[in-house]
Structure formats: structure tokens, C-alpha cells
């Protein structure tokens, strides 16, 4: 019988996130030059996480 997901070790549950936090998206947009200081933080476009 298999073990329930909630009982597994924390290290085995963590997978790759496909959604970035706002500060992570800002960092990526700054690197590519698509966001500059003074622009609005809300309504940022979607950014894929680095592979």
C-alpha cells in the first residue's frame, strides 16, 4: 500500500514551481530591459521561470 502524500518527507514534495513571485518577475524583466524604475509594479506581463 502506498503512503499518503501528506505523510511524505518535505524534500520529496517540493517540485519545480511554474509561477514566479512578483519580485522574481521584476528581476527577470529588469535583466531583459523590459521594465524600468518608475513603472507600475501591478499588471506585469507573464514571465517563464529560467530553466
mmCIF file of the N, C-alpha and C atoms, coordinates in Angstrom:
data_MODEL
# 
_entry.id   MODEL 
# 
loop_
_atom_site.group_PDB 
_atom_site.id 
_atom_site.type_symbol 
_atom_site.label_atom_id 
_atom_site.label_alt_id 
_atom_site.label_comp_id 
_atom_site.label_asym_id 
_atom_site.label_entity_id 
_atom_site.label_seq_id 
_atom_site.pdbx_PDB_ins_code 
_atom_site.Cartn_x 
_atom_site.Cartn_y 
_atom_site.Cartn_z 
_atom_site.occupancy 
_atom_site.B_iso_or_equiv 
_atom_site.pdbx_formal_charge 
_atom_site.auth_seq_id 
_atom_site.auth_comp_id 
_atom_site.auth_asym_id 
_atom_site.auth_atom_id 
_atom_site.pdbx_PDB_model_num 
ATOM 1   N N  . UNK A 1 1  ? 0.844  -1.174 0.000   1.00 0.00 ? 1  UNK A N  1 
ATOM 2   C CA . UNK A 1 1  ? 0.000  0.000  0.000   1.00 0.00 ? 1  UNK A CA 1 
ATOM 3   C C  . UNK A 1 1  ? 0.892  1.242  0.000   1.00 0.00 ? 1  UNK A C  1 
ATOM 4   N N  . UNK A 1 2  ? 0.530  2.248  -0.773  1.00 0.00 ? 2  UNK A N  1 
ATOM 5   C CA . UNK A 1 2  ? 1.370  3.443  -0.866  1.00 0.00 ? 2  UNK A CA 1 
ATOM 6   C C  . UNK A 1 2  ? 1.077  4.422  0.271   1.00 0.00 ? 2  UNK A C  1 
ATOM 7   N N  . UNK A 1 3  ? 2.016  5.313  0.461   1.00 0.00 ? 3  UNK A N  1 
ATOM 8   C CA . UNK A 1 3  ? 1.922  6.287  1.539   1.00 0.00 ? 3  UNK A CA 1 
ATOM 9   C C  . UNK A 1 3  ? 1.189  7.537  1.044   1.00 0.00 ? 3  UNK A C  1 
ATOM 10  N N  . UNK A 1 4  ? 0.329  8.106  1.892   1.00 0.00 ? 4  UNK A N  1 
ATOM 11  C CA . UNK A 1 4  ? -0.414 9.311  1.527   1.00 0.00 ? 4  UNK A CA 1 
ATOM 12  C C  . UNK A 1 4  ? 0.545  10.475 1.329   1.00 0.00 ? 4  UNK A C  1 
ATOM 13  N N  . UNK A 1 5  ? 0.217  11.370 0.378   1.00 0.00 ? 5  UNK A N  1 
ATOM 14  C CA . UNK A 1 5  ? 1.114  12.485 0.040   1.00 0.00 ? 5  UNK A CA 1 
ATOM 15  C C  . UNK A 1 5  ? 1.424  13.377 1.231   1.00 0.00 ? 5  UNK A C  1 
ATOM 16  N N  . UNK A 1 6  ? 0.473  13.586 2.124   1.00 0.00 ? 6  UNK A N  1 
ATOM 17  C CA . UNK A 1 6  ? 0.688  14.477 3.259   1.00 0.00 ? 6  UNK A CA 1 
ATOM 18  C C  . UNK A 1 6  ? 1.659  13.895 4.280   1.00 0.00 ? 6  UNK A C  1 
ATOM 19  N N  . UNK A 1 7  ? 1.934  12.613 4.206   1.00 0.00 ? 7  UNK A N  1 
ATOM 20  C CA . UNK A 1 7  ? 2.830  11.973 5.164   1.00 0.00 ? 7  UNK A CA 1 
ATOM 21  C C  . UNK A 1 7  ? 4.259  11.833 4.655   1.00 0.00 ? 7  UNK A C  1 
ATOM 22  N N  . UNK A 1 8  ? 4.500  12.196 3.414   1.00 0.00 ? 8  UNK A N  1 
ATOM 23  C CA . UNK A 1 8  ? 5.852  12.076 2.852   1.00 0.00 ? 8  UNK A CA 1 
ATOM 24  C C  . UNK A 1 8  ? 6.769  13.148 3.418   1.00 0.00 ? 8  UNK A C  1 
ATOM 25  N N  . UNK A 1 9  ? 8.055  12.938 3.252   1.00 0.00 ? 9  UNK A N  1 
ATOM 26  C CA . UNK A 1 9  ? 9.048  13.910 3.713   1.00 0.00 ? 9  UNK A CA 1 
ATOM 27  C C  . UNK A 1 9  ? 8.917  15.196 2.899   1.00 0.00 ? 9  UNK A C  1 
ATOM 28  N N  . UNK A 1 10 ? 9.245  16.316 3.492   1.00 0.00 ? 10 UNK A N  1 
ATOM 29  C CA . UNK A 1 10 ? 9.102  17.616 2.844   1.00 0.00 ? 10 UNK A CA 1 
ATOM 30  C C  . UNK A 1 10 ? 9.964  17.733 1.591   1.00 0.00 ? 10 UNK A C  1 
ATOM 31  N N  . UNK A 1 11 ? 11.115 17.089 1.584   1.00 0.00 ? 11 UNK A N  1 
ATOM 32  C CA . UNK A 1 11 ? 12.018 17.210 0.437   1.00 0.00 ? 11 UNK A CA 1 
ATOM 33  C C  . UNK A 1 11 ? 11.458 16.520 -0.806  1.00 0.00 ? 11 UNK A C  1 
ATOM 34  N N  . UNK A 1 12 ? 10.652 15.510 -0.631  1.00 0.00 ? 12 UNK A N  1 
ATOM 35  C CA . UNK A 1 12 ? 10.095 14.803 -1.785  1.00 0.00 ? 12 UNK A CA 1 
ATOM 36  C C  . UNK A 1 12 ? 8.859  15.495 -2.344  1.00 0.00 ? 12 UNK A C  1 
ATOM 37  N N  . UNK A 1 13 ? 8.215  16.357 -1.567  1.00 0.00 ? 13 UNK A N  1 
ATOM 38  C CA . UNK A 1 13 ? 7.004  17.032 -2.025  1.00 0.00 ? 13 UNK A CA 1 
ATOM 39  C C  . UNK A 1 13 ? 7.311  18.228 -2.916  1.00 0.00 ? 13 UNK A C  1 
ATOM 40  N N  . UNK A 1 14 ? 8.417  18.908 -2.672  1.00 0.00 ? 14 UNK A N  1 
ATOM 41  C CA . UNK A 1 14 ? 8.738  20.123 -3.411  1.00 0.00 ? 14 UNK A CA 1 
ATOM 42  C C  . UNK A 1 14 ? 9.078  19.849 -4.858  1.00 0.00 ? 14 UNK A C  1 
ATOM 43  N N  . UNK A 1 15 ? 8.310  20.421 -5.745  1.00 0.00 ? 15 UNK A N  1 
ATOM 44  C CA . UNK A 1 15 ? 8.578  20.263 -7.165  1.00 0.00 ? 15 UNK A CA 1 
ATOM 45  C C  . UNK A 1 15 ? 9.010  21.596 -7.754  1.00 0.00 ? 15 UNK A C  1 
ATOM 46  N N  . UNK A 1 16 ? 9.157  21.626 -9.060  1.00 0.00 ? 16 UNK A N  1 
ATOM 47  C CA . UNK A 1 16 ? 9.551  22.858 -9.723  1.00 0.00 ? 16 UNK A CA 1 
ATOM 48  C C  . UNK A 1 16 ? 8.349  23.793 -9.805  1.00 0.00 ? 16 UNK A C  1 
ATOM 49  N N  . UNK A 1 17 ? 8.536  25.032 -9.386  1.00 0.00 ? 17 UNK A N  1 
ATOM 50  C CA . UNK A 1 17 ? 7.437  25.999 -9.441  1.00 0.00 ? 17 UNK A CA 1 
ATOM 51  C C  . UNK A 1 17 ? 7.317  26.548 -10.851 1.00 0.00 ? 17 UNK A C  1 
ATOM 52  N N  . UNK A 1 18 ? 6.083  26.723 -11.316 1.00 0.00 ? 18 UNK A N  1 
ATOM 53  C CA . UNK A 1 18 ? 5.886  27.310 -12.629 1.00 0.00 ? 18 UNK A CA 1 
ATOM 54  C C  . UNK A 1 18 ? 5.296  28.718 -12.528 1.00 0.00 ? 18 UNK A C  1 
ATOM 55  N N  . UNK A 1 19 ? 5.145  29.220 -11.307 1.00 0.00 ? 19 UNK A N  1 
ATOM 56  C CA . UNK A 1 19 ? 4.648  30.577 -11.095 1.00 0.00 ? 19 UNK A CA 1 
ATOM 57  C C  . UNK A 1 19 ? 5.689  31.333 -10.281 1.00 0.00 ? 19 UNK A C  1 
ATOM 58  N N  . UNK A 1 20 ? 6.053  32.513 -10.744 1.00 0.00 ? 20 UNK A N  1 
ATOM 59  C CA . UNK A 1 20 ? 7.052  33.315 -10.047 1.00 0.00 ? 20 UNK A CA 1 
ATOM 60  C C  . UNK A 1 20 ? 6.391  34.341 -9.142  1.00 0.00 ? 20 UNK A C  1 
ATOM 61  N N  . UNK A 1 21 ? 7.074  34.696 -8.083  1.00 0.00 ? 21 UNK A N  1 
ATOM 62  C CA . UNK A 1 21 ? 6.616  35.778 -7.219  1.00 0.00 ? 21 UNK A CA 1 
ATOM 63  C C  . UNK A 1 21 ? 6.863  37.097 -7.941  1.00 0.00 ? 21 UNK A C  1 
ATOM 64  N N  . UNK A 1 22 ? 6.217  38.159 -7.480  1.00 0.00 ? 22 UNK A N  1 
ATOM 65  C CA . UNK A 1 22 ? 6.320  39.454 -8.165  1.00 0.00 ? 22 UNK A CA 1 
ATOM 66  C C  . UNK A 1 22 ? 7.765  39.948 -8.204  1.00 0.00 ? 22 UNK A C  1 
ATOM 67  N N  . UNK A 1 23 ? 8.493  39.807 -7.098  1.00 0.00 ? 23 UNK A N  1 
ATOM 68  C CA . UNK A 1 23 ? 9.873  40.297 -7.080  1.00 0.00 ? 23 UNK A CA 1 
ATOM 69  C C  . UNK A 1 23 ? 10.762 39.483 -8.023  1.00 0.00 ? 23 UNK A C  1 
ATOM 70  N N  . UNK A 1 24 ? 10.446 38.190 -8.194  1.00 0.00 ? 24 UNK A N  1 
ATOM 71  C CA . UNK A 1 24 ? 11.220 37.366 -9.128  1.00 0.00 ? 24 UNK A CA 1 
ATOM 72  C C  . UNK A 1 24 ? 10.945 37.791 -10.570 1.00 0.00 ? 24 UNK A C  1 
ATOM 73  N N  . UNK A 1 25 ? 9.691  38.121 -10.869 1.00 0.00 ? 25 UNK A N  1 
ATOM 74  C CA . UNK A 1 25 ? 9.364  38.584 -12.218 1.00 0.00 ? 25 UNK A CA 1 
ATOM 75  C C  . UNK A 1 25 ? 10.035 39.917 -12.496 1.00 0.00 ? 25 UNK A C  1 
ATOM 76  N N  . UNK A 1 26 ? 10.062 40.812 -11.489 1.00 0.00 ? 26 UNK A N  1 
ATOM 77  C CA . UNK A 1 26 ? 10.723 42.112 -11.670 1.00 0.00 ? 26 UNK A CA 1 
ATOM 78  C C  . UNK A 1 26 ? 12.200 41.938 -11.978 1.00 0.00 ? 26 UNK A C  1 
ATOM 79  N N  . UNK A 1 27 ? 12.856 41.028 -11.273 1.00 0.00 ? 27 UNK A N  1 
ATOM 80  C CA . UNK A 1 27 ? 14.284 40.787 -11.516 1.00 0.00 ? 27 UNK A CA 1 
ATOM 81  C C  . UNK A 1 27 ? 14.527 40.330 -12.951 1.00 0.00 ? 27 UNK A C  1 
ATOM 82  N N  . UNK A 1 28 ? 13.700 39.403 -13.429 1.00 0.00 ? 28 UNK A N  1 
ATOM 83  C CA . UNK A 1 28 ? 13.860 38.905 -14.794 1.00 0.00 ? 28 UNK A CA 1 
ATOM 84  C C  . UNK A 1 28 ? 13.577 39.997 -15.824 1.00 0.00 ? 28 UNK A C  1 
ATOM 85  N N  . UNK A 1 29 ? 12.543 40.802 -15.587 1.00 0.00 ? 29 UNK A N  1 
ATOM 86  C CA . UNK A 1 29 ? 12.210 41.873 -16.527 1.00 0.00 ? 29 UNK A CA 1 
ATOM 87  C C  . UNK A 1 29 ? 13.281 42.958 -16.545 1.00 0.00 ? 29 UNK A C  1 
ATOM 88  N N  . UNK A 1 30 ? 13.902 43.225 -15.387 1.00 0.00 ? 30 UNK A N  1 
ATOM 89  C CA . UNK A 1 30 ? 14.989 44.209 -15.338 1.00 0.00 ? 30 UNK A CA 1 
ATOM 90  C C  . UNK A 1 30 ? 16.195 43.721 -16.137 1.00 0.00 ? 30 UNK A C  1 
ATOM 91  N N  . UNK A 1 31 ? 16.505 42.431 -16.032 1.00 0.00 ? 31 UNK A N  1 
ATOM 92  C CA . UNK A 1 31 ? 17.652 41.872 -16.749 1.00 0.00 ? 31 UNK A CA 1 
ATOM 93  C C  . UNK A 1 31 ? 17.476 41.980 -18.259 1.00 0.00 ? 31 UNK A C  1 
ATOM 94  N N  . UNK A 1 32 ? 16.240 41.775 -18.720 1.00 0.00 ? 32 UNK A N  1 
ATOM 95  C CA . UNK A 1 32 ? 15.987 41.837 -20.161 1.00 0.00 ? 32 UNK A CA 1 
ATOM 96  C C  . UNK A 1 32 ? 15.694 43.255 -20.637 1.00 0.00 ? 32 UNK A C  1 
ATOM 97  N N  . UNK A 1 33 ? 15.584 44.206 -19.710 1.00 0.00 ? 33 UNK A N  1 
ATOM 98  C CA . UNK A 1 33 ? 15.345 45.596 -20.078 1.00 0.00 ? 33 UNK A CA 1 
ATOM 99  C C  . UNK A 1 33 ? 13.895 45.906 -20.412 1.00 0.00 ? 33 UNK A C  1 
ATOM 100 N N  . UNK A 1 34 ? 12.972 45.055 -20.007 1.00 0.00 ? 34 UNK A N  1 
ATOM 101 C CA . UNK A 1 34 ? 11.555 45.273 -20.304 1.00 0.00 ? 34 UNK A CA 1 
ATOM 102 C C  . UNK A 1 34 ? 10.838 46.032 -19.199 1.00 0.00 ? 34 UNK A C  1 
ATOM 103 N N  . UNK A 1 35 ? 11.517 46.359 -18.112 1.00 0.00 ? 35 UNK A N  1 
ATOM 104 C CA . UNK A 1 35 ? 10.909 47.113 -17.016 1.00 0.00 ? 35 UNK A CA 1 
ATOM 105 C C  . UNK A 1 35 ? 11.934 48.117 -16.512 1.00 0.00 ? 35 UNK A C  1 
ATOM 106 N N  . UNK A 1 36 ? 11.496 49.329 -16.281 1.00 0.00 ? 36 UNK A N  1 
ATOM 107 C CA . UNK A 1 36 ? 12.394 50.380 -15.803 1.00 0.00 ? 36 UNK A CA 1 
ATOM 108 C C  . UNK A 1 36 ? 11.850 50.951 -14.505 1.00 0.00 ? 36 UNK A C  1 
ATOM 109 N N  . UNK A 1 37 ? 12.726 51.567 -13.733 1.00 0.00 ? 37 UNK A N  1 
ATOM 110 C CA . UNK A 1 37 ? 12.317 52.201 -12.481 1.00 0.00 ? 37 UNK A CA 1 
ATOM 111 C C  . UNK A 1 37 ? 11.250 53.256 -12.772 1.00 0.00 ? 37 UNK A C  1 
ATOM 112 N N  . UNK A 1 38 ? 10.269 53.321 -11.887 1.00 0.00 ? 38 UNK A N  1 
ATOM 113 C CA . UNK A 1 38 ? 9.217  54.302 -12.052 1.00 0.00 ? 38 UNK A CA 1 
ATOM 114 C C  . UNK A 1 38 ? 7.964  53.756 -12.718 1.00 0.00 ? 38 UNK A C  1 
ATOM 115 N N  . UNK A 1 39 ? 8.073  52.594 -13.360 1.00 0.00 ? 39 UNK A N  1 
ATOM 116 C CA . UNK A 1 39 ? 6.897  51.968 -13.958 1.00 0.00 ? 39 UNK A CA 1 
ATOM 117 C C  . UNK A 1 39 ? 6.057  51.325 -12.864 1.00 0.00 ? 39 UNK A C  1 
ATOM 118 N N  . UNK A 1 40 ? 4.800  51.042 -13.200 1.00 0.00 ? 40 UNK A N  1 
ATOM 119 C CA . UNK A 1 40 ? 3.910  50.399 -12.236 1.00 0.00 ? 40 UNK A CA 1 
ATOM 120 C C  . UNK A 1 40 ? 4.335  48.950 -12.000 1.00 0.00 ? 40 UNK A C  1 
ATOM 121 N N  . UNK A 1 41 ? 4.177  48.495 -10.758 1.00 0.00 ? 41 UNK A N  1 
ATOM 122 C CA . UNK A 1 41 ? 4.533  47.127 -10.406 1.00 0.00 ? 41 UNK A CA 1 
ATOM 123 C C  . UNK A 1 41 ? 3.360  46.196 -10.684 1.00 0.00 ? 41 UNK A C  1 
ATOM 124 N N  . UNK A 1 42 ? 2.148  46.727 -10.602 1.00 0.00 ? 42 UNK A N  1 
ATOM 125 C CA . UNK A 1 42 ? 0.976  45.885 -10.850 1.00 0.00 ? 42 UNK A CA 1 
ATOM 126 C C  . UNK A 1 42 ? 0.766  45.705 -12.345 1.00 0.00 ? 42 UNK A C  1 
ATOM 127 N N  . UNK A 1 43 ? 0.150  44.619 -12.711 1.00 0.00 ? 43 UNK A N  1 
ATOM 128 C CA . UNK A 1 43 ? -0.139 44.347 -14.112 1.00 0.00 ? 43 UNK A CA 1 
ATOM 129 C C  . UNK A 1 43 ? 1.072  43.938 -14.921 1.00 0.00 ? 43 UNK A C  1 
ATOM 130 N N  . UNK A 1 44 ? 2.042  43.292 -14.294 1.00 0.00 ? 44 UNK A N  1 
ATOM 131 C CA . UNK A 1 44 ? 3.221  42.832 -15.019 1.00 0.00 ? 44 UNK A CA 1 
ATOM 132 C C  . UNK A 1 44 ? 2.850  41.702 -15.968 1.00 0.00 ? 44 UNK A C  1 
ATOM 133 N N  . UNK A 1 45 ? 3.559  41.603 -17.058 1.00 0.00 ? 45 UNK A N  1 
ATOM 134 C CA . UNK A 1 45 ? 3.296  40.520 -18.001 1.00 0.00 ? 45 UNK A CA 1 
ATOM 135 C C  . UNK A 1 45 ? 3.838  39.206 -17.453 1.00 0.00 ? 45 UNK A C  1 
ATOM 136 N N  . UNK A 1 46 ? 3.359  38.123 -18.006 1.00 0.00 ? 46 UNK A N  1 
ATOM 137 C CA . UNK A 1 46 ? 3.791  36.796 -17.545 1.00 0.00 ? 46 UNK A CA 1 
ATOM 138 C C  . UNK A 1 46 ? 5.223  36.539 -18.009 1.00 0.00 ? 46 UNK A C  1 
ATOM 139 N N  . UNK A 1 47 ? 5.999  35.895 -17.135 1.00 0.00 ? 47 UNK A N  1 
ATOM 140 C CA . UNK A 1 47 ? 7.396  35.573 -17.444 1.00 0.00 ? 47 UNK A CA 1 
ATOM 141 C C  . UNK A 1 47 ? 7.618  34.126 -17.053 1.00 0.00 ? 47 UNK A C  1 
ATOM 142 N N  . UNK A 1 48 ? 8.207  33.356 -17.958 1.00 0.00 ? 48 UNK A N  1 
ATOM 143 C CA . UNK A 1 48 ? 8.503  31.962 -17.640 1.00 0.00 ? 48 UNK A CA 1 
ATOM 144 C C  . UNK A 1 48 ? 9.752  31.886 -16.774 1.00 0.00 ? 48 UNK A C  1 
ATOM 145 N N  . UNK A 1 49 ? 9.770  30.973 -15.802 1.00 0.00 ? 49 UNK A N  1 
ATOM 146 C CA . UNK A 1 49 ? 10.963 30.833 -14.956 1.00 0.00 ? 49 UNK A CA 1 
ATOM 147 C C  . UNK A 1 49 ? 12.127 30.300 -15.771 1.00 0.00 ? 49 UNK A C  1 
ATOM 148 N N  . UNK A 1 50 ? 13.344 30.645 -15.369 1.00 0.00 ? 50 UNK A N  1 
ATOM 149 C CA . UNK A 1 50 ? 14.518 30.133 -16.071 1.00 0.00 ? 50 UNK A CA 1 
ATOM 150 C C  . UNK A 1 50 ? 14.600 28.619 -15.949 1.00 0.00 ? 50 UNK A C  1 
ATOM 151 N N  . UNK A 1 51 ? 15.098 27.992 -16.976 1.00 0.00 ? 51 UNK A N  1 
ATOM 152 C CA . UNK A 1 51 ? 15.171 26.525 -16.996 1.00 0.00 ? 51 UNK A CA 1 
ATOM 153 C C  . UNK A 1 51 ? 16.386 26.016 -16.283 1.00 0.00 ? 51 UNK A C  1 
# 
